[in-house]
Amino acid sequence: MNTLTQTVALSIFAVALFSGQVQAVTFSQVGDTGQTLDTAQIIPEGSQSLDAITGSLSSANVINLFRIVLTGGQTFSATTLNANTLIELPIDQQLGAPTALLPDPQLFLFDAVGRGVYGSDDSFGTAQASLTSGGFSPTAPGTYFLAIASAGYTPVSAGGSIFGDADANGVLAATGTGAASPFTGFIGSGTAGGDYQISLTGVSANAQGVPEPSETAGLLAVGILGIGYQVRKALRQRQRSTL
């Protein structure tokens, strides 16, 4: 499959993803989130489902930490896979162009006291991270903590590293020497900061932040225009390479 065909196929998939988020409850990061359990940004529980968290890592060696409530009896998932990371990021990386997107994210889920549940690194190339494998489905509602970090910046507890090596799907199990204790911080050297969107299932929230239908339609239109621009850019790139 050539580059243009891949771009068109990904564009169609991205539109489907984007349109599926109509009437979604989205939480936007407010200022800088805390780096500890006590200072994590709280997403209030409610009767609506939380479909996405948007925000930005200010630098490579920080984390954004959110306190969330998982819905009992539903499968939890979190992924940074979306239209931007499917289309814009790979093209910008190929062209060597600057990008505002977080290029290589990791996701980590912790329980109410900060012990690791599981994590994800490089589930789909280096541009995305997805906590979709493992089928984590708590039987009752409960408080958890979701962290996003740049690759290379990993959580530790008083006992050492919390997570082991990633499996073939990029899933990190809590099998490190420090897995039995709450995380105390992150160590290492991250690759870069940047903007992100985490799409979610199995998380509850209040209805604040639900876009109006007209706003959602506008966002979808902008997304489609952006996809068209990327396809045209890929076509121009292909034409120049054949000259």
Secondary structure, DSSP 4 states (H G I P E B T S, - for coil): --HHHHHHHHHHHHHHHHHTTTT-EEEE--SSPPSSGGGPEE----SEEEEEEEEEESSTT-EEEEEEEEPTTS--EEE--SHIIIIIHHHHHHHT----B-SSEEEEEE-TTS-EEEEEE-SBTTTB-B--TT----SS-EEEEEEEEETTEEEEETTEE----B-TTSEEES-STTTTS-EEEEEE--S--EEEEEEEESEEE-STTPPPHHHHHHHHHHHHHHHHHHHHHHHHHHHHHT-
